Structure formats: structure tokens, C-alpha cells
């Protein structure tokens, strides 16, 4: 079995050669977007003998919105291969959790263990216990399996998707490729406007990472945007449509109960989750319980036939510091814990979504409470932002909270881009968001003491100390930007190997002086060690004697 | 007494008018850079009757480097007013710490208390105890007093300064203005190249905030860049030169002792502080103790005559995660604690510098250890960066560590710009660095529960919830960027008051739905409260009865 990695070859150090550094890689094999990726997992899925093909739902132009009905199709139809959908044979369950609980090690688990550099039994046992998920819809064979759980590397999700106001199908596919190139571990397609079905088809066929969605957005489109007109039937139809396309996990706001909604009335920012507010509006408009909660078992039965994972939505997450950790938020979390256990009865994989906007000192409570209540089900949080005063910089305000929450056990972080609260992210924003979150995830891995997490830091720092600029760039999260910044002040090619940089200039470089010190007194070999220890003894003696000698006849060559 | 503030007037809410929000302001009164700022504090200083004017050091063209000697002056001479320097009369001490310990409340303390919105006795007692400093050289009367201490708002320092490779005097003055405009509380001039004296003169005469320096950089210039040629005499002369100009605090690497240096030999990145490596190189080259340590009492005597504060440099701070919290770093900290107490014997104000590069889980130990060892002297840290793998994004890697370290008591954060490790910051980098650090400082204030810290968050969140876009921009750390991002997708003027934004589009806005819910069931007035409680009772009863009713005849208007 082969897994994707990026291998970085390094130049030699003065002390000898450096081992190449192997980095986790999410970018996939690459392909022409109009034909899609090869179905890596097709044989694994078929090989288990527990799925069947079936005709699937009929094409319905309404799936792409009213504009598609008018023009007789999406604005750009998917022209690549169309496979008949798969589902579990009647009475079978095809989830990784089911297999894991049966003691079966799947190729997906082996793939994941190789990527993570861990024992496959850790993967199987964590999935079996519900503490990790491998989101792999049988209808998304293009994806390279990955795992979300606190025992593994912290993961990053990037949101893309068009809206009623802006953007095209091709742009969204380009954002997908861009996000995975910079390290997004999963991507959520949050499209809400026209072409919603076809955009998703393009994305799934081209995605090497799991794709998540929020099906209520499309269900709402189907009822003309009137949330009071939503029904379980429309929602169920939408979920099946997306299961057949291959969506790997879906955000389901089943925890927004009728009795929770009044708890939000005195909040500074009410309900800020789109899904949450749609459901809350529906509940109150109908004076009825949330139909997602009422039909949760039916959802479990559907998800079990495709291996779709729940991402239990936190529809009542706080939208401002003032609303953090309040009664509404924690009441919903109690319900999400109940739903987690219910899904596990069906062997359906579950993660639980978390906030949002939370003051820094209250962040930790969120993950510890979720982990306790939900028996260790993976936590998947949006930031959280630790202040509300920096629109335009919320990738930063949220990366601070994200590092803290991941340190204490959050398994996946949903990125926030600089455009949060202000507009739709463009290509640059997607990149900035992903890299910012790779920083948070990695810093948390290091803080958790995850095995090998610090190797990349150490390799880069060593390269920095030795002025191996090329290696320093190559080991960076964003080599192009690092190199461009360096070149702004020192563009010449020789400066790439120069033993100084523009901060201090050639005369003044602390790294160089430091290297001189090491050359003179430090470093490995026995001779140097003796010299150094002798030095230390001498200096200690010097201090003990209280000597105050200094240069008796200072030479000031420059003046 | 009047103190500078920014007052933000807000539009009315549906529920009534909003009080204006008052923000701390660092930008100063503004002026023509060629004439400088008015000497706000001149009368206060003179009024105490404990200073004298004197001719000061002679102009020496070498102060500006060899190029100035060649051309007969700096590249652009300071043409504004030149005052004779002040110093304490013989036998007097003119530090704010001295006054505070005598029980004297100075105008500087009153000014600070007004800015902080706290009792002046808190200011006096914290300064007297050494837990806070007010850096105010008697020769920098242009500055608006501010305080650095854990009982007050967390402060942010911005570094500027030319280097041997690049930049001009005017550019540095423009960076100063730019940095304080975005909220820098102090600015350090780290110039190392030509025009070093004159650049500092321009900066001081135009700075409304305290200016810090690292005098060894200039001392090294004076000896032609050869650190082995440094002497106490050259260093002392440089310190006096800078005291006379008005530098408010100076980084002094007196904690780099000869016996500490060998502790760095096995580090991944050795000594990364420029000052630290210069001193370490000198110590080893001469086999002598650090002359700054040896002459520390003399420095205290000098500083006491001008009220210059020590910023005790952490010359052995870690330059990589691998070197964090190691023997070298903590050995130096022990020495800095000893020096803190020695300075206090002279009533000289002190803060202590801290790292650097530190894994997230080891950050807290740094500040707690420093606070304990140094009896609460203000801690002033550079980040720390919580990972080494993101050159080009180190404003972010370090803001994460900065928030954590400030939460536990660091009083001032030295910013890091995106160019860290790669090049000299330009104007945009300075802005990005300052704003990123305002985020960290503010998030820490909120986390510490600093009185009133969250008011700005709450006001902005309320504006956001009510679609008062103009107010949201005005309350932001960077109004122009917030507005520009908003306008990218919704540029029309009416969109500034539109009850939706481009993320969701008009049909789909969770804020709007949420407002509808509040209008129907929530919010202030008694009537609504009754309605809501009734609603809650009804929904609870509904759940208790286990009702599963949902829409019997769904209407799907769109299809």
C-alpha cells in the first residue's frame, strides 16, 4: 500500500548530511478537473462484498435551483464519468465504525495508519470506540482516507461554496484544489445559491479529501428559501441525493430543540449559525419539535448504508464573546451527547461541532465538557475567535482560540478566513485561512507532545541556524511567500546561501556570531566538549573570585 | 488634565440610542515631522525643581557612522528645535519609581490613571512596588505617559529602525507615526546602519510614545562592527548620548554571563539575540565577565539621573522550540532577577525581557517563573512563537504565544511582523504586526477579566447583530480593511445599511432570522418576556409529552 507524502530533501550541514523530511500530504494525485480523480478506493469497497449498485434518485433540475429549471441544466454540467450509486445491501452496515467494532482492519484503516505513522490497531480501536472517525462515503472512492480524532494529528477543514451573491462552479473547484494544496484535510461545500447539486458533483469527483455539507442549505433552496416551508420529506430527499453523490460527512442541526430556542432571546447576537437559525425559526413558526431530532434514527439508518458521518451541528453556538458558554450553548451540547450515543447504536460515525466566539480563558472548558459528555467523540470547532473587535483579521483572532482548544483535545479545526463576517473568501483568503489553521493545528500537536510533531520545527530551525535558506523555504508551510519576503530585500541569488540576512546585515548577524561561538567552544566532538567544560570552569572561577578586570587599553579601530 | 482618547459615536439601536465608546489612543496630537511634537511634559518636569540643564555631550559625527564623517553630517539633519539636555541635579533621583516610593503622585501618574480608567493610587503603588513602570526620560517631554504592568492594559511595542542593508530616516519616522496610529504603545528604534544618532533624534522629537533602544547596536557601530573591540567606555558614552536625546528605556544585556555562554553550545539555534551574541562573543573572546554586568551599578546611577528604565535583555532567549525553557535561558533569568533588585536599590524602573520561540504548553511557565523570581517586575516578551515552521506568518505563530503569555501576566508584548526571520518590515508589515498584537493584547485583557475590556467586543457584536455596518467598521481595530473587505462583494452604499451580507445573501441570513425570533419572542420589554416564558413552558410541555407531530401537509411553494 502506498500513501501520499511530500518528501523534502535537504542540503548537507557542516557536520554532515541531513535526512530527508517527510511531510503529510493532502493535495491528492492531481488531475484534469473536467474528468475527475481515479477511484482509489473502488476495489476496497467492492472487495468487501457488502454493497450494491442501484439506479439512484432521478435527476431533478430543481436540485440545481430555479435558474437550472429555466435554462434546462446547470450553468456548466458535469461531463466526466457518472457511476451508479452504491449503498449497503439490505440489512448490512458499511461504516468503518461497524468494521472496527467487528475487529476488522480495513484498507482504509491501514492507509490512515501509514499516513499518521501509527499502529493500525490504534486506528481500529479509536474508531471502534467512537473517539475517531474515517469519513469515507462508499460513493466517494476518489478520496484518500484520513482520520479525525484526538489521538491523531489535529486536522483542518476549509469551507468553500458559492452563495446567492457571487461565484461560479469552476471557481469553487479551483478553491478545492487550492485548499488541499495548502493542507486542508477536509473541505466543506457550503454552497447556497444556484447550481448547488452540480457544483457538489464537480467538487466530489475532484476531491482527494472528504467532503462535508450542510444539507439544510440545499433543502431550503428547494422550498424557495422559506424556512417555514421546510419538511422532513424535502430534507430526507436532499440527504439521500447527497449520500448518492458521495458526501462524506453532513452537518445536522438535530440538537436545536424547541425548548432551547428561548434561551437565546437575551443574547447579544442571538443565533448566528445559519442552520441553527433556520431550524429555530421553523420550530417556533410551527410550535413543533425540530424534525431533525424527531427523525434522527431514520437519518442514522440512511447514513449507515453509505458510511456518511454525522457532524452534529452546534446551531446555538455563541456569535460573540458575550454569549459564550451560556445556557443555550450547553443545553444543545447535552442534546448532541445524547444524539452521539444514538448514532453509535447504528454504528454510524459521529463528530460534534463546537464554537464560535469564546474568550480565551473560557475556551478550554468547551472541549473538556464536550469530551466528557460525548464520551470522547471527536470535537470539530470553528476557531473559536477570542475577540470580536478585529473583523478583517478573524483568521488570527480564531487561530489563537483554535490552538488552545486543539491543545486540549479538539480533533479538527474549521478554518476562518480574513473575510469572515465581511464577505466570501477568494482564492487568497482560502490560502491564508488554511495556512493560519495549519499553524494552529501544528502548534497544538507540538503542545500535546504528538510523536514526531516537532521534527519539522527542528529541521527548519537547524536549516535557519546554518543559513540553508533553500531548506528553510522548502520546510515552510508556505515556501513561496517565505522566499518572496526574503527576496524583497535581498533578491540576488547568492543571498540564498549568504550567511546573513537583511534584518541585521552582514556585519551584525547574531546567527553568525553564534556559529562562531559554537565553532570555538561548543558542539558535538569530544575535544570541543573538553574545551567548553574547561571554559565553564574557568569562567566560574573568574566569577567566584569577583574579578573586575576588563580591557585595559581599549582599541577602537573605527575612530 | 486632558488625556487622548478616540471617541466612537454610534447609531441608534432599534431599542434606543447607544452610548459612544471611548478607546485608548496612542497616535498623539500629530504634527509636521520636521518640527516635532510640543513638549507636553516640560512644565511638569521643570515644576519638580530637581533637574538642571547642562551642555551635554559634544556633537560627534561618528555617532552617525563613518558615512556621516565622510559627508560632514547625517543624510538628513534634524532641523527642528534643539533643547539643552536635562539631568537630575547632583544627588537627586528623578525617576517615577523614586517619587512613587516617596508617596508623591506625579502628573505623569495622574495622566496614566486617566488613560487606564483606574485609581491613581493603584498607579502609584504599582510603580513604587516595581510591578509597573512609566518610561519617561526627562529629555523626552513630547511623550504622553503610559504604564507597563500586569495590573494595567497589556501593551504592545513595535520595532522599527534601519539596518546596514536598507531604508532611510524619513521612512523610519513614517513607520513610527504609522505604528502609533494603529496602536503601538511604545516603539523601539533598532537602527544599526548609518545615521543612527540622527534617525533617533527625528524619532524622539516626533514620538508621542516612549522610545526604547538597544544601545549596544550603536556602540558596535562606533567600534567598526568588531564586537571584540567593544569597551565599557564606548558603551557608557553611547548610553549617555541616548539619555541626553531622550530614550525612555534601553535594552541592556547584562544577564549574559560568561558562565552562561557554554550552556548554549548544544542548542539547535545557539544565541539568536543580536545583543546576546555580541556580548557572548566578547566574553569568550576576552575570557572576561560581561562588562555590562560588571558596571551595572554605574548604569543605574546614570539611568536614575534621566529616568531611563531598564529593559533587561534576554540575550540567551531560545531561537527555536527545541531550545525553549533550557538551562541557558533560565540561568540568565536568575541573573536578571538579581539585576532587577539591584536597579530597584537605585529607584530605577525595570522591566524584564522574555522569549522568543516556545512550544505552546511551555509558555505559561515562562511568565510565572519570571514573575516569581523578579518579584513582579513587568515582563516584556517577544511573542513567543509557538512553531518554527511558518516563516512569512510569524506575526500569527507569535500572536498565539503572546496571548497565552499575556493572559498569565506579561505586561507588554513586542510585536513580530510577517517579515520576521526573512527581511525588514515595510509599512504594511508594521501595520499588520501592530494590529495582530493588539488582538493578542486585547484577547489577554478579556481573558484576565480586566475591567471594561470586553465593552468594545460587546458594542461591536451588538452593531454586527443589528447590521449597523458603519458602527461595526468604526469599532474595529482596522476600520479601513473591514470596510474594504465588505465592499469587495457588496460595494454599493445601500449595502452599508443592508440587513444581510455576501456570505449568505439576502434570503438566507441567520442574523436576520435570529432578529425575527427575538422580535417575536425575546428581548427586553415585559410583554415579550411573558410571551417567551409562555413559549418555553409550551415547548417543554411539548417535549415532555413526547409529541412527534410535524407538518401533516407540507407545502413546497417553489416546486
Interface residues (C-beta under 8 A of the other chain):
Chain A: X62 X66 X163 X164 X165 X166 X192 X193 X217 X220 X221 X222 X223 X224 X225 X226 X227 X229 X231 X232 X233 X234 X257 X258 X259 X261 X262 X264 X265 X266 X268 X269 X270 X271 X272 X273 X274 X276 X277 X278 X280 X281 X283 X284 X286 X287 X288 X289 X291 X294 X319 X320 X321 X322 X357 X359 X360 X361 X386 X387 X388 X389 X390 X391 X392 X393 X395 X396 X397 X399 X400 X403 X404 X407 X418 X419 X421 X422 X423 X424 X426 X435 X436 X438 X439 X440 X442 X443 X444 X446 X447 X448 X449 X454 X456 X457 X458 X460 X461 X462 X464 X465 X472 X473 X475 X476 X477 X478 X481 X482 X484 X485 X486 X488 X489 X490 X501 X502 X503 X504 X505 X506 X507 X508 X509 X510 X511 X513 X514 X515 X516 X517 X518 X520 X521 X522 X523 X528 X532 X533 X535 X536 X538 X539 X540 X542 X543 X547 X548 X549 X550 X551 X554 X555 X556 X557 X558 X559
Chain B: X62 X66 X163 X164 X165 X166 X192 X193 X217 X220 X221 X222 X223 X224 X225 X226 X227 X229 X231 X232 X233 X234 X257 X258 X259 X261 X262 X264 X265 X266 X268 X269 X270 X271 X272 X273 X274 X276 X277 X278 X280 X281 X283 X284 X286 X287 X288 X289 X291 X294 X319 X320 X321 X322 X357 X359 X360 X361 X386 X387 X388 X389 X390 X391 X392 X393 X395 X396 X397 X399 X400 X403 X404 X407 X418 X419 X421 X422 X423 X424 X426 X435 X436 X438 X439 X440 X442 X443 X444 X446 X447 X448 X449 X454 X456 X457 X458 X460 X461 X462 X464 X465 X472 X473 X475 X476 X477 X478 X481 X482 X484 X485 X486 X488 X489 X490 X501 X502 X503 X504 X505 X506 X507 X508 X509 X510 X511 X513 X514 X515 X516 X517 X518 X520 X521 X522 X523 X528 X532 X533 X535 X536 X538 X539 X540 X542 X543 X547 X548 X549 X550 X551 X554 X555 X556 X557 X558 X559
